[in-house]
Amino acid sequence: MNRGRSGSDSGSDSDSGSDSGSGSGSESGSGSDSGRSRSTTSTDDQMIGLDQWRTTIKQVYAPPPPSKIQQLPAAGDQVAPSDPPKVTALGLTATTTEFNADRQTHVVMVNSLDRDQKVFPLPTQVRLKLPRVYRNVAAIDIVQVKFFCGLYAISAARKNNGLWVTDISGTRQVTVADGTYTLQQLLARLATALSTGSSLTYTASWNPTAGRVTIAATGTFSLLFQSKLPVYNQSAYSEWGLGWNLGFGGQPADLSGSTITATYWPRLTDDFLYLQLNETEHMNDVDHTDLENTAASQDPTGQINHYFGKLLLNNYGCYAQTFIEAPKTFSPAIGRLERLTFTWTDRHGNALTTPDAASCDWHMTLRITEYVDIQTATSAVK
């Protein structure tokens, strides 16, 4: 029995040996796990190093931040000290350039005599190349202008150099030569023209007290102010012919008698001209009224954004210098400006193309303003 228990004990010892073997095997397995743990730790270290390397490369080759536009500090402002320069992993210094959007003004002298006179024979219709190309143009205006007034007040082109008269010698048209006259000169020319070819003797005089012109003859005569006018002028109230310039207005009418006196002050000068600049760049901002006919329509007849400015004329043979303008501001700015077109017109918008316009040379001073980017004083290493 004791031997049996001893055998059992021996078997138990055998189980113990088995456990030992199991333990031995367990220890062996434990040793294998330890090897795997060391291998995993080495791989993680490599991945962490790779991630750090990638982060460093991204910092080195990262694009610089966009430039900032900042206002320059005003005089007397306290400027905060700038931060120390930022240095990348490769030892490069990161910098930021700052710009201030500012305006720059240029003064340009323009002269009608500088035009190509073969292409533009008249100074009243001119296109000139500017001395350089102006970019991002924010505004343009005229500082000074000087225009020689050589326009005729009386001319065939204006259809106001003649009138029709009927007397015992018949009906005829009398004319005076193109030109700008004093009132006394015009009346003397007219009296001579009326008397020529007629059995009557005519006189033309002006009463300085009443401010009226009187035409008289040694017999009865008729001045055909209306019936001999073109149909489109017969209902006009202004600028319909020589009679209107002499003061026989508003609406034209045939008058008869041995003495005929005007009802208005004579008009022998032009008052003003208009100027148009580049229409393609929409430089003309001046609005104006126009002839109305309320019997036909109550709508306005004027135009908007039609002229750049208005020139008040001086006496014939003198320079006009009074200019009223609407300085043009461009929004958005004109990207490129290299030429200007100048067109002078009468009050009806008709370009001055008559032969007398050839003497109307002019010169002016323009002010052109550009948008420019200027590096600021605080633009430095960041």
C-alpha positions as CSV (number, residue, x, y, z in Angstrom):
1,M,0.0,0.0,0.0
2,N,2.8,2.2,0.9
3,R,4.4,1.3,-2.4
4,G,1.1,2.1,-4.2
5,R,1.0,5.5,-2.6
6,S,4.6,5.8,-3.3
7,G,3.8,5.0,-6.9
8,S,1.0,7.5,-6.9
9,D,3.4,9.9,-5.4
10,S,5.8,8.9,-8.1
11,G,3.1,9.5,-10.6
12,S,2.4,12.7,-9.0
13,D,6.0,13.4,-9.3
14,S,5.7,12.5,-12.9
15,D,2.9,15.0,-13.2
16,S,5.1,17.4,-11.5
17,G,7.8,16.6,-14.1
18,S,5.2,17.2,-16.7
19,D,4.4,20.5,-15.1
20,S,8.0,21.3,-15.1
21,G,8.2,20.4,-18.7
22,S,5.2,22.6,-19.2
23,G,6.9,25.3,-17.2
24,S,9.9,24.8,-19.2
25,G,7.9,25.1,-22.4
26,S,6.2,28.1,-20.9
27,E,9.5,29.7,-20.2
28,S,10.6,29.0,-23.7
29,G,7.4,30.6,-25.0
30,S,8.0,33.6,-22.8
31,G,11.5,33.9,-24.3
32,S,10.0,34.0,-27.8
33,D,7.5,36.7,-26.9
34,S,10.4,38.8,-25.5
35,G,12.1,38.5,-28.9
36,R,9.0,39.7,-30.7
37,S,8.6,42.6,-28.2
38,R,12.1,43.8,-29.0
39,S,11.5,43.6,-32.7
40,T,8.2,45.7,-32.4
41,T,10.0,48.3,-30.4
42,S,12.6,48.8,-33.0
43,T,10.0,49.2,-35.8
44,D,8.1,51.8,-33.8
45,D,11.3,53.8,-33.3
46,Q,11.8,53.7,-37.1
47,M,8.3,55.0,-37.8
48,I,8.6,57.8,-35.2
49,G,11.9,58.8,-36.8
50,L,10.3,58.7,-40.2
51,D,7.4,60.9,-39.1
52,Q,9.8,63.4,-37.6
53,W,11.8,63.5,-40.8
54,R,8.6,64.1,-42.8
55,T,7.5,66.9,-40.5
56,T,10.9,68.6,-40.9
57,I,10.8,68.3,-44.7
58,K,7.3,69.9,-44.7
59,Q,8.5,72.8,-42.6
60,V,11.5,73.4,-44.9
61,Y,9.6,73.3,-48.1
62,A,6.3,74.8,-47.0
63,P,5.2,77.7,-49.2
64,P,5.6,81.2,-47.7
65,P,2.5,82.8,-46.3
66,P,0.7,85.3,-48.7
67,S,1.9,88.9,-48.6
68,K,-0.1,91.3,-46.5
69,I,-1.0,94.8,-47.4
70,Q,-0.7,97.1,-44.4
71,Q,-1.1,100.8,-43.9
72,L,2.1,102.8,-43.1
73,P,2.1,104.1,-39.5
74,A,1.1,107.7,-39.2
75,A,3.4,110.3,-37.9
76,G,3.6,110.1,-34.1
77,D,2.1,106.5,-33.9
78,Q,3.8,104.1,-31.6
79,V,5.2,101.2,-33.6
80,A,5.4,97.9,-31.6
81,P,8.8,96.1,-31.8
82,S,8.8,93.3,-34.4
83,D,9.1,89.7,-33.4
84,P,12.5,88.0,-33.8
85,P,13.1,86.3,-37.2
86,K,11.7,82.8,-37.6
87,V,14.4,80.3,-38.6
88,T,13.5,77.0,-40.3
89,A,15.1,73.6,-39.5
90,L,17.5,74.1,-42.4
91,G,18.6,77.5,-41.0
92,L,16.7,79.6,-43.6
93,T,15.1,82.8,-42.5
94,A,11.4,83.3,-43.3
95,T,10.6,86.7,-44.7
96,T,7.3,88.5,-45.6
97,T,7.2,91.5,-48.0
98,E,4.4,94.0,-47.2
99,F,2.9,96.4,-49.7
100,N,0.7,99.5,-49.3
101,A,-1.8,100.2,-52.0
102,D,-1.2,103.9,-52.8
103,R,-1.9,106.5,-55.5
104,Q,0.7,108.1,-57.7
105,T,-0.1,111.3,-59.7
106,H,1.5,112.2,-63.0
107,V,1.3,115.6,-64.7
108,V,1.2,115.4,-68.5
109,M,1.5,118.4,-70.9
110,V,-0.6,117.9,-74.1
111,N,-0.3,120.2,-77.2
112,S,-2.5,120.0,-80.3
113,L,0.5,121.0,-82.4
114,D,2.1,117.6,-81.5
115,R,-0.5,115.7,-83.5
116,D,0.1,114.0,-86.9
117,Q,-1.3,116.9,-89.0
118,K,-1.5,114.6,-92.1
119,V,-3.9,112.3,-90.2
120,F,-5.6,115.0,-88.1
121,P,-5.5,118.2,-90.1
122,L,-7.8,120.0,-87.6
123,P,-6.8,120.6,-84.0
124,T,-10.4,120.2,-82.9
125,Q,-10.3,116.5,-83.6
126,V,-7.1,115.0,-82.4
127,R,-5.7,111.7,-81.1
128,L,-2.4,111.8,-79.3
129,K,-0.1,109.1,-77.9
130,L,0.8,109.7,-74.3
131,P,4.5,109.8,-73.4
132,R,4.2,106.4,-71.7
133,V,1.7,103.7,-70.8
134,Y,-0.2,104.4,-67.6
135,R,-1.5,101.4,-65.8
136,N,-4.2,101.0,-63.2
137,V,-5.5,104.5,-63.8
138,A,-7.7,105.6,-61.0
139,A,-8.6,109.2,-62.2
140,I,-8.0,111.8,-64.8
141,D,-8.7,115.5,-64.8
142,I,-7.6,118.7,-66.6
143,V,-5.7,121.2,-64.6
144,Q,-5.2,123.9,-67.2
145,V,-6.3,124.6,-70.8
146,K,-5.6,127.4,-73.3
147,F,-7.7,127.4,-76.5
148,F,-7.2,130.0,-79.3
149,C,-10.6,131.3,-80.4
150,G,-10.5,131.6,-84.2
151,L,-14.0,130.5,-85.0
152,Y,-16.1,132.7,-87.3
153,A,-19.4,133.9,-85.9
154,I,-20.7,134.5,-89.4
155,S,-20.1,131.9,-92.1
156,A,-21.6,129.9,-94.9
157,A,-21.0,126.7,-92.9
158,R,-23.3,128.0,-90.2
159,K,-25.9,129.1,-92.7
160,N,-26.0,132.6,-91.2
161,N,-24.1,134.7,-93.7
162,G,-27.0,135.8,-95.9
163,L,-30.6,136.9,-96.0
164,W,-33.3,137.3,-98.7
165,V,-34.8,140.7,-99.5
166,T,-37.6,141.8,-101.8
167,D,-38.0,145.4,-103.1
168,I,-39.0,147.2,-106.3
169,S,-35.9,145.6,-107.9
170,G,-37.0,142.1,-107.2
171,T,-36.1,139.3,-104.8
172,R,-32.5,138.4,-104.2
173,Q,-30.2,137.0,-101.6
174,V,-27.5,139.1,-100.1
175,T,-24.4,137.7,-98.4
176,V,-21.5,138.9,-96.4
177,A,-18.1,137.2,-96.3
178,D,-17.2,134.7,-93.6
179,G,-15.7,136.2,-90.5
180,T,-16.2,137.6,-87.1
181,Y,-17.2,141.2,-87.2
182,T,-17.8,144.0,-84.7
183,L,-21.4,145.0,-84.9
184,Q,-20.6,148.2,-86.7
185,Q,-18.5,146.3,-89.3
186,L,-21.3,143.8,-90.0
187,L,-24.0,146.5,-90.4
188,A,-21.8,148.5,-92.8
189,R,-21.2,145.3,-94.9
190,L,-24.9,144.4,-94.8
191,A,-26.0,147.9,-95.9
192,T,-23.6,147.8,-98.8
193,A,-24.8,144.3,-99.9
194,L,-28.5,145.4,-99.7
195,S,-27.9,148.5,-101.8
196,T,-25.9,146.7,-104.4
197,G,-28.2,145.7,-107.3
198,S,-31.2,147.7,-106.0
199,S,-32.7,151.1,-106.9
200,L,-33.2,151.7,-103.2
201,T,-30.5,152.9,-100.8
202,Y,-30.3,150.9,-97.5
203,T,-28.8,151.8,-94.1
204,A,-28.2,149.6,-91.1
205,S,-27.7,151.1,-87.7
206,W,-27.6,150.1,-84.0
207,N,-29.1,152.0,-81.1
208,P,-26.7,151.5,-78.2
209,T,-29.4,152.7,-75.7
210,A,-32.1,150.3,-76.7
211,G,-29.6,147.7,-78.0
212,R,-31.5,147.1,-81.2
213,V,-30.5,147.0,-84.9
214,T,-32.6,148.9,-87.5
215,I,-32.6,148.4,-91.2
216,A,-34.1,151.2,-93.3
217,A,-34.4,152.0,-97.0
218,T,-35.6,154.9,-99.3
219,G,-38.6,152.7,-100.1
220,T,-40.7,149.8,-99.0
221,F,-38.9,146.4,-98.8
222,S,-39.4,143.0,-97.2
223,L,-37.0,140.8,-95.3
224,L,-37.9,137.1,-96.0
225,F,-36.6,135.6,-92.8
226,Q,-39.0,132.6,-92.8
227,S,-40.3,131.8,-96.2
228,K,-36.8,131.3,-97.7
229,L,-35.5,129.2,-94.8
230,P,-35.3,125.4,-95.1
231,V,-38.5,123.8,-93.8
232,Y,-36.7,122.3,-90.7
233,N,-35.6,125.8,-89.7
234,Q,-38.9,127.6,-90.2
235,S,-40.2,126.7,-86.7
236,A,-36.9,127.1,-84.9
237,Y,-36.5,129.8,-82.3
238,S,-32.8,130.2,-82.3
239,E,-29.8,130.0,-84.6
240,W,-31.9,129.9,-87.8
241,G,-29.9,132.5,-89.8
242,L,-28.4,135.9,-90.1
243,G,-31.6,137.6,-89.0
244,W,-31.4,135.7,-85.7
245,N,-27.8,137.0,-85.2
246,L,-29.0,140.5,-85.9
247,G,-31.7,140.3,-83.2
248,F,-34.7,139.5,-85.4
249,G,-35.9,136.5,-83.3
250,G,-37.1,134.2,-81.8
251,Q,-39.2,132.3,-84.4
252,P,-38.5,133.6,-87.9
253,A,-41.0,135.8,-89.6
254,D,-41.2,137.8,-92.9
255,L,-41.2,141.5,-92.1
256,S,-42.1,144.5,-94.4
257,G,-41.8,148.3,-94.3
258,S,-39.4,151.1,-95.0
259,T,-37.9,150.8,-91.5
260,I,-37.6,147.4,-89.7
261,T,-36.2,147.2,-86.1
262,A,-35.1,144.0,-84.4
263,T,-36.7,142.9,-81.1
264,Y,-33.6,141.3,-79.5
265,W,-30.0,142.2,-78.7
266,P,-27.7,141.0,-81.5
267,R,-25.6,137.9,-81.0
268,L,-22.3,137.9,-82.8
269,T,-20.1,135.6,-80.6
270,D,-20.1,132.0,-79.5
271,D,-20.4,131.5,-75.8
272,F,-18.8,128.1,-75.2
273,L,-17.6,124.8,-76.6
274,Y,-17.8,121.2,-75.2
275,L,-14.9,118.7,-75.0
276,Q,-15.2,115.0,-75.3
277,L,-12.4,112.6,-74.3
278,N,-12.1,108.8,-75.0
279,E,-15.6,107.4,-75.4
280,T,-14.2,103.8,-75.3
281,E,-13.0,104.3,-71.7
282,H,-16.3,106.2,-70.8
283,M,-14.4,109.3,-69.6
284,N,-17.3,111.8,-70.2
285,D,-19.4,112.3,-67.1
286,V,-21.1,115.7,-67.8
287,D,-24.9,115.7,-68.4
288,H,-26.7,118.5,-70.3
289,T,-30.1,119.6,-71.4
290,D,-31.2,119.9,-75.0
291,L,-33.9,121.6,-77.1
292,E,-37.4,120.7,-75.8
293,N,-40.8,120.6,-77.4
294,T,-43.4,120.2,-74.7
295,A,-46.2,120.1,-77.2
296,A,-44.8,116.9,-78.6
297,S,-43.4,115.3,-75.5
298,Q,-42.9,115.9,-71.8
299,D,-39.9,113.6,-71.7
300,P,-36.4,115.1,-71.2
301,T,-34.4,115.6,-74.3
302,G,-31.0,116.0,-72.7
303,Q,-28.2,113.5,-72.5
304,I,-26.2,112.0,-69.7
305,N,-22.5,111.1,-69.6
306,H,-21.9,113.0,-72.8
307,Y,-19.1,115.5,-72.3
308,F,-15.9,115.8,-70.2
309,G,-16.1,119.5,-69.8
310,K,-17.1,122.9,-71.0
311,L,-14.9,125.8,-72.3
312,L,-16.1,129.4,-71.9
313,L,-14.9,131.2,-75.0
314,N,-13.1,134.5,-75.1
315,N,-13.3,137.2,-77.8
316,Y,-12.4,136.4,-81.3
317,G,-8.6,136.2,-81.7
318,C,-8.0,135.7,-78.0
319,Y,-7.2,132.7,-75.9
320,A,-9.9,131.0,-73.8
321,Q,-8.8,129.6,-70.5
322,T,-11.9,129.1,-68.4
323,F,-12.7,125.4,-68.3
324,I,-15.4,123.6,-66.3
325,E,-15.0,119.9,-66.0
326,A,-16.1,116.7,-64.2
327,P,-12.9,114.9,-63.1
328,K,-13.3,111.2,-64.0
329,T,-12.8,108.6,-61.4
330,F,-12.5,105.0,-62.7
331,S,-14.0,102.1,-60.7
332,P,-12.6,99.6,-61.5
333,A,-9.3,101.3,-62.6
334,I,-8.3,101.3,-66.3
335,G,-5.7,98.6,-66.7
336,R,-3.9,100.4,-69.5
337,L,-4.0,104.0,-70.9
338,E,-1.7,105.0,-73.7
339,R,-3.6,107.5,-75.9
340,L,-6.2,110.2,-75.6
341,T,-8.8,111.4,-78.2
342,F,-9.9,115.1,-78.0
343,T,-13.0,116.3,-79.8
344,W,-14.2,119.9,-79.5
345,T,-17.9,120.4,-80.3
346,D,-20.4,123.2,-80.5
347,R,-23.3,123.4,-78.1
348,H,-25.3,121.0,-80.3
349,G,-22.6,118.3,-80.1
350,N,-21.4,118.9,-83.7
351,A,-17.7,118.4,-84.1
352,L,-15.9,121.6,-85.2
353,T,-14.8,120.7,-88.7
354,T,-15.3,124.1,-90.5
355,P,-12.2,125.7,-92.2
356,D,-11.9,128.3,-89.5
357,A,-11.4,125.5,-86.9
358,A,-7.9,125.0,-88.4
359,S,-6.6,128.0,-86.4
360,C,-8.0,126.8,-83.1
361,D,-4.8,125.3,-81.6
362,W,-4.7,124.5,-77.9
363,H,-2.6,123.1,-75.1
364,M,-3.5,121.7,-71.7
365,T,-2.2,120.1,-68.6
366,L,-3.6,116.7,-67.5
367,R,-3.3,115.0,-64.2
368,I,-3.3,111.2,-64.3
369,T,-3.5,109.2,-61.1
370,E,-2.4,105.5,-60.9
371,Y,-2.8,102.8,-58.3
372,V,0.7,101.5,-57.3
373,D,2.0,99.0,-54.8
374,I,4.7,100.5,-52.5
375,Q,6.7,98.4,-50.1
376,T,6.0,99.6,-46.6
377,A,8.6,100.8,-44.1
378,T,7.7,97.9,-41.8
379,S,8.3,95.2,-44.5
380,A,11.1,93.1,-43.0
381,V,12.1,89.7,-41.7
382,K,9.2,88.0,-40.0
